[in-house]
Amino acid sequence: MRTLLRSLLNGSSSANQPYSIPPVSLNKDEGISVALNVVKRSLLIPLTVLLLSACNSTNSNKPSAPTATTPCRTVKHGMGQTCVPPNPKRVVVLSNLDNVLALGVKPVGAVTLDNGKFIDYLANQTQGIENVGTYSQPNLEKILLLKPDLILGSTWDGKEVYDKLARIAPTVFVQTDDNRLWKTWLKKEAEALGKTPEAEKLLQNYEQRVQTFKKSMGDRRPQTQISVVNFWQNNVRIYMKQSFSGLILQEVGLPRPSAQNKDKLWERMSLELIPQMDGDAIFLLLGDHNESNLTQFKQHPLWSQLKPVKENKVYEVDGYIWVAGWGMIGANQVLDDLFQHLVEQKKQ
């Protein structure tokens, strides 16, 4: 989701030359004094001042022109266009680490959740990636020190953050205003990383799995209404057609209960609304939830009346993946859950 000193001081995205003190003309009487003053001034420029200079500068969306020594590709994105290296080697990620890892790229830095940890389902792939702050507050100094040659983020991160990051390195913010276009996000990130063929292969494999699932479900598929219920902290919600998992359920052709068959993300639930959780199967999204809140719902008389509860078809899955995966690794893990609970269990 973010060579540098000259760029920061001059307000330019080019950083081909090191910063140097301008030449000073000295006369016979003043030479030593002036020279010493210039040296003192040069030593009083701390890193924090350089960062402030970068953060407060105005930004241009015009791509820097490629030169013989710094070839680049122009990538159009949610904040304009940027000239990026042909094959970036030092990538910092502010959004959608999922897709970057799926494309086979190990970034040098990435933001984390507010607890300072990377997303659990990606944990086994994040060793060696430097923590550069959180989604809500990326650390510009850490990003600067990593000397990235590409920063990837999304328009969710905002223009103010983009303008600051663009002073550090070429920055691409994917347009993420429409959740339905999550596959397009992968394609744009792949374009910036020089990994377009890899993205096409990932999408082909995903589509093959979707078709395999449809075939495996057979005649049961249009008759199996899927309820998606999320317990997160003290919140209880049903997730609908425009959520990440909701979009995948539409792709595989699984219908939703009438209360959840709406073109929106989610609705908040209370005990008296438990009947709206009904369906042929419930996928119960857990993780970082209040256990006592979950227990309160499960012990309510209305819960025991739900069809999936009666038929033992309540399936606990990773809430973060189903709600906020928004990438190819997450999408495949949602498919894994569908295969496991709706196809493989049926065979047993």
C-alpha positions as CSV (number, residue, x, y, z in Angstrom):
1,M,0.0,0.0,0.0
2,R,4.8,3.4,-0.3
3,T,19.9,8.6,-4.1
4,L,16.9,10.2,-2.2
5,L,18.4,13.3,-0.5
6,R,18.6,15.4,-3.6
7,S,15.1,14.3,-4.6
8,L,13.7,15.4,-1.2
9,L,15.5,18.8,-1.1
10,N,14.7,19.8,-4.7
11,G,11.1,18.5,-4.8
12,S,11.9,16.3,-7.7
13,S,11.3,12.5,-8.3
14,S,14.7,12.2,-10.0
15,A,17.6,11.1,-7.8
16,N,20.5,10.4,-10.2
17,Q,23.0,12.7,-8.5
18,P,24.0,13.0,-4.8
19,Y,23.2,16.2,-2.9
20,S,26.2,18.5,-2.7
21,I,26.8,22.0,-1.2
22,P,26.9,24.8,-3.9
23,P,30.3,26.3,-4.6
24,V,31.2,29.4,-2.6
25,S,33.3,32.2,-3.9
26,L,35.8,33.3,-1.2
27,N,38.1,36.3,-0.9
28,K,41.4,36.3,0.8
29,D,40.0,37.7,4.2
30,E,36.8,35.7,4.4
31,G,37.7,32.3,3.0
32,I,38.3,30.3,6.1
33,S,35.3,31.8,8.0
34,V,32.8,31.3,5.2
35,A,34.0,27.8,4.5
36,L,33.6,26.8,8.1
37,N,30.0,28.3,8.2
38,V,29.1,26.3,5.1
39,V,30.3,23.1,6.6
40,K,28.4,23.8,9.8
41,R,25.2,24.4,7.9
42,S,25.6,21.2,6.0
43,L,26.0,19.2,9.2
44,L,22.8,20.6,10.7
45,I,20.4,19.0,8.2
46,P,18.9,16.0,10.0
47,L,16.9,13.2,8.4
48,T,13.7,14.4,10.0
49,V,14.0,17.8,8.2
50,L,14.5,15.9,4.9
51,L,11.4,13.9,5.5
52,L,9.4,17.0,6.3
53,S,10.6,18.6,3.1
54,A,9.5,15.5,1.2
55,C,6.1,15.3,2.9
56,N,5.2,19.0,2.4
57,S,6.3,19.2,-1.2
58,T,3.8,19.4,-4.0
59,N,3.7,16.4,-6.3
60,S,3.3,16.0,-10.1
61,N,1.6,13.1,-11.7
62,K,3.8,13.4,-14.8
63,P,6.1,10.4,-15.2
64,S,9.8,11.1,-15.1
65,A,11.4,10.8,-18.5
66,P,13.5,7.6,-19.0
67,T,17.2,8.1,-19.7
68,A,19.9,5.9,-21.0
69,T,21.0,5.0,-17.4
70,T,17.5,4.8,-15.8
71,P,15.1,3.0,-18.2
72,C,11.5,2.8,-17.0
73,R,7.9,1.9,-18.0
74,T,5.0,4.3,-17.7
75,V,2.1,2.8,-15.7
76,K,-1.2,4.6,-15.5
77,H,-3.0,4.2,-12.1
78,G,-5.4,5.7,-9.7
79,M,-3.3,8.8,-9.0
80,G,-2.1,9.5,-12.5
81,Q,0.9,7.9,-14.1
82,T,4.4,6.8,-12.9
83,C,7.5,5.7,-14.6
84,V,8.6,2.5,-12.9
85,P,11.7,0.3,-13.3
86,P,11.4,-2.5,-15.8
87,N,11.9,-5.1,-13.0
88,P,11.7,-3.6,-9.6
89,K,13.9,-5.2,-7.0
90,R,13.2,-3.3,-3.8
91,V,9.4,-3.0,-3.5
92,V,7.5,-1.6,-0.5
93,V,3.8,-2.5,-0.2
94,L,1.1,-0.5,1.5
95,S,-1.9,-2.4,0.2
96,N,-2.7,-5.9,-1.0
97,L,0.4,-7.8,0.1
98,D,-1.6,-10.9,-0.9
99,N,-1.3,-10.2,-4.6
100,V,2.3,-9.2,-4.5
101,L,3.3,-12.5,-2.8
102,A,1.0,-14.4,-5.2
103,L,3.0,-12.9,-8.1
104,G,6.2,-14.3,-6.6
105,V,7.6,-11.0,-5.4
106,K,9.1,-10.7,-1.9
107,P,8.9,-7.0,-0.9
108,V,11.6,-5.4,1.2
109,G,9.0,-3.7,3.3
110,A,5.2,-3.8,4.0
111,V,2.7,-2.3,6.4
112,T,1.0,-4.4,9.0
113,L,-2.2,-4.6,11.0
114,D,-2.5,-2.2,14.0
115,N,-1.1,-4.8,16.3
116,G,2.2,-4.7,14.4
117,K,1.8,-8.2,12.8
118,F,1.3,-9.3,9.2
119,I,-2.0,-10.9,8.3
120,D,-2.2,-14.4,9.8
121,Y,-2.9,-16.3,6.6
122,L,0.2,-14.8,4.9
123,A,2.5,-15.2,8.0
124,N,4.4,-18.1,6.5
125,Q,5.4,-15.9,3.5
126,T,6.4,-12.7,5.3
127,Q,9.7,-13.8,6.9
128,G,12.4,-11.1,6.2
129,I,9.9,-8.4,5.2
130,E,10.5,-5.2,7.1
131,N,7.6,-3.7,9.1
132,V,7.1,-0.1,7.7
133,G,4.3,0.9,9.9
134,T,0.6,0.1,9.8
135,Y,-2.2,0.4,7.2
136,S,-3.5,3.5,9.0
137,Q,0.0,5.0,9.5
138,P,2.9,4.1,7.3
139,N,6.3,5.1,8.6
140,L,7.9,7.3,6.0
141,E,11.3,7.3,7.6
142,K,11.4,3.5,7.6
143,I,10.3,3.4,3.9
144,L,13.0,6.0,3.0
145,L,15.7,4.0,4.7
146,L,14.8,0.9,2.7
147,K,15.7,2.8,-0.5
148,P,12.7,1.3,-2.5
149,D,12.6,1.4,-6.3
150,L,8.8,1.0,-6.3
151,I,6.1,1.6,-3.7
152,L,2.7,0.0,-4.2
153,G,-0.5,1.1,-2.6
154,S,-4.1,1.8,-3.4
155,T,-6.4,4.8,-3.6
156,W,-7.8,3.7,-0.2
157,D,-4.6,5.1,1.2
158,G,-5.4,8.6,0.0
159,K,-3.8,11.3,-2.1
160,E,-2.0,12.9,0.8
161,V,0.0,9.8,1.5
162,Y,0.6,9.3,-2.2
163,D,2.2,12.7,-2.6
164,K,4.6,12.0,0.2
165,L,5.6,8.6,-1.0
166,A,6.1,9.7,-4.6
167,R,9.0,11.9,-3.3
168,I,10.7,8.8,-2.0
169,A,10.4,6.4,-5.0
170,P,8.2,5.7,-8.0
171,T,4.7,5.1,-6.5
172,V,1.7,3.3,-8.0
173,F,-1.7,3.5,-6.3
174,V,-4.2,1.0,-7.7
175,Q,-7.7,2.3,-8.2
176,T,-9.7,0.4,-5.6
177,D,-13.0,2.2,-5.4
178,D,-15.1,-0.7,-6.9
179,N,-14.8,-3.9,-4.9
180,R,-16.2,-5.9,-7.9
181,L,-12.9,-5.2,-9.8
182,W,-10.6,-7.0,-7.4
183,K,-9.1,-9.0,-10.2
184,T,-8.3,-5.8,-12.1
185,W,-6.3,-4.8,-9.0
186,L,-4.1,-7.9,-9.5
187,K,-3.5,-7.0,-13.1
188,K,-2.5,-3.4,-12.3
189,E,-0.1,-4.5,-9.6
190,A,1.3,-7.1,-11.9
191,E,1.9,-4.4,-14.6
192,A,3.8,-2.2,-12.1
193,L,5.9,-5.2,-11.0
194,G,6.6,-6.4,-14.5
195,K,4.7,-9.6,-13.8
196,T,1.7,-9.5,-16.2
197,P,2.2,-13.1,-17.5
198,E,2.3,-14.4,-13.9
199,A,-1.0,-12.6,-13.2
200,E,-2.7,-14.1,-16.3
201,K,-1.6,-17.6,-15.2
202,L,-3.0,-17.0,-11.7
203,L,-6.3,-15.9,-13.1
204,Q,-6.5,-18.9,-15.4
205,N,-5.8,-21.3,-12.6
206,Y,-8.4,-19.6,-10.4
207,E,-11.1,-19.8,-13.1
208,Q,-10.3,-23.5,-13.6
209,R,-10.9,-24.1,-9.9
210,V,-14.2,-22.2,-10.1
211,Q,-15.3,-24.4,-13.0
212,T,-14.2,-27.6,-11.1
213,F,-16.2,-26.6,-8.1
214,K,-19.3,-26.0,-10.1
215,K,-19.0,-29.4,-11.7
216,S,-18.3,-31.1,-8.4
217,M,-21.4,-29.6,-6.8
218,G,-23.6,-30.7,-9.7
219,D,-27.3,-30.4,-9.2
220,R,-26.9,-29.4,-5.5
221,R,-25.3,-26.1,-6.4
222,P,-28.4,-24.0,-7.2
223,Q,-30.2,-25.6,-4.3
224,T,-27.6,-24.7,-1.6
225,Q,-28.1,-21.3,-0.1
226,I,-25.0,-20.0,1.7
227,S,-25.3,-17.8,4.7
228,V,-22.2,-15.8,5.7
229,V,-22.1,-14.6,9.4
230,N,-19.2,-12.7,10.8
231,F,-18.3,-12.3,14.5
232,W,-15.6,-9.7,14.9
233,Q,-14.7,-8.1,18.2
234,N,-18.2,-7.1,19.6
235,N,-19.8,-6.8,16.1
236,V,-22.1,-9.4,14.5
237,R,-22.8,-9.0,10.8
238,I,-24.2,-10.9,7.8
239,Y,-22.1,-10.3,4.6
240,M,-23.8,-9.8,1.3
241,K,-23.2,-9.9,-2.4
242,Q,-20.7,-7.0,-2.6
243,S,-18.3,-8.4,0.0
244,F,-15.2,-10.3,-1.0
245,S,-16.6,-13.7,-0.2
246,G,-20.0,-12.6,-1.6
247,L,-18.4,-11.9,-5.0
248,I,-16.7,-15.4,-5.0
249,L,-20.0,-17.1,-4.0
250,Q,-21.6,-15.4,-7.1
251,E,-18.8,-16.6,-9.3
252,V,-19.2,-20.3,-8.2
253,G,-23.0,-20.0,-8.6
254,L,-24.0,-20.5,-5.0
255,P,-27.3,-18.7,-4.1
256,R,-27.8,-16.6,-1.0
257,P,-30.7,-16.5,1.5
258,S,-33.2,-13.7,0.7
259,A,-32.0,-11.6,3.7
260,Q,-28.5,-11.7,2.3
261,N,-29.2,-11.5,-1.4
262,K,-28.5,-7.7,-1.5
263,D,-26.1,-5.5,-3.4
264,K,-24.3,-4.3,-0.4
265,L,-21.4,-5.3,1.9
266,W,-23.0,-6.2,5.2
267,E,-25.7,-5.5,7.7
268,R,-25.4,-5.5,11.5
269,M,-27.1,-8.3,13.4
270,S,-28.7,-8.5,16.8
271,L,-30.3,-11.4,18.8
272,E,-33.8,-10.8,17.5
273,L,-32.5,-10.9,13.9
274,I,-30.9,-14.4,14.2
275,P,-33.5,-15.8,11.7
276,Q,-31.8,-13.7,8.9
277,M,-28.7,-15.9,9.4
278,D,-30.6,-19.0,8.1
279,G,-29.7,-20.9,4.9
280,D,-28.7,-24.4,3.9
281,A,-25.2,-23.9,5.3
282,I,-23.6,-21.2,7.5
283,F,-20.0,-20.1,7.0
284,L,-19.2,-18.6,10.4
285,L,-16.4,-16.1,10.1
286,L,-14.3,-15.9,13.2
287,G,-11.0,-14.4,14.4
288,D,-10.4,-11.5,16.8
289,H,-14.0,-12.0,18.0
290,N,-15.5,-11.6,21.5
291,E,-16.0,-15.2,22.6
292,S,-18.7,-14.3,25.1
293,N,-20.7,-12.5,22.3
294,L,-20.5,-15.7,20.2
295,T,-21.6,-17.8,23.1
296,Q,-24.6,-15.4,23.7
297,F,-25.8,-16.0,20.2
298,K,-25.3,-19.7,20.2
299,Q,-27.2,-20.1,23.4
300,H,-30.2,-18.1,22.2
301,P,-33.3,-20.2,21.4
302,L,-33.5,-18.7,17.9
303,W,-30.0,-20.0,17.0
304,S,-31.1,-23.6,17.7
305,Q,-33.9,-23.1,15.2
306,L,-31.6,-22.4,12.2
307,K,-31.6,-25.2,9.6
308,P,-27.7,-25.4,9.4
309,V,-27.5,-25.7,13.2
310,K,-30.0,-28.5,13.2
311,E,-28.2,-30.3,10.4
312,N,-24.7,-29.7,11.7
313,K,-23.8,-27.5,8.7
314,V,-22.2,-24.5,10.5
315,Y,-18.6,-24.2,9.3
316,E,-16.0,-22.0,11.0
317,V,-13.6,-20.3,8.7
318,D,-11.0,-17.5,8.9
319,G,-12.9,-14.2,9.1
320,Y,-10.1,-12.1,7.8
321,I,-9.8,-14.0,4.6
322,W,-13.5,-14.1,3.8
323,V,-14.0,-10.4,4.7
324,A,-10.8,-8.7,3.7
325,G,-8.7,-11.1,1.6
326,W,-9.1,-9.1,-1.6
327,G,-6.3,-11.0,-3.3
328,M,-5.5,-14.1,-5.2
329,I,-4.2,-16.1,-2.2
330,G,-7.3,-15.2,-0.2
331,A,-9.6,-16.0,-3.1
332,N,-8.1,-19.5,-3.4
333,Q,-8.4,-20.1,0.3
334,V,-12.1,-19.2,0.1
335,L,-12.4,-21.8,-2.6
336,D,-10.5,-24.2,-0.4
337,D,-13.1,-23.7,2.3
338,L,-16.0,-24.3,-0.2
339,F,-14.4,-27.5,-1.5
340,Q,-13.7,-28.8,2.0
341,H,-17.1,-28.2,3.5
342,L,-19.5,-28.6,0.5
343,V,-17.7,-31.1,-1.8
344,E,-15.3,-33.2,0.2
345,Q,-17.6,-33.7,3.2
346,K,-20.4,-34.7,0.9
347,K,-18.2,-37.6,-0.4
348,Q,-17.5,-38.9,3.1
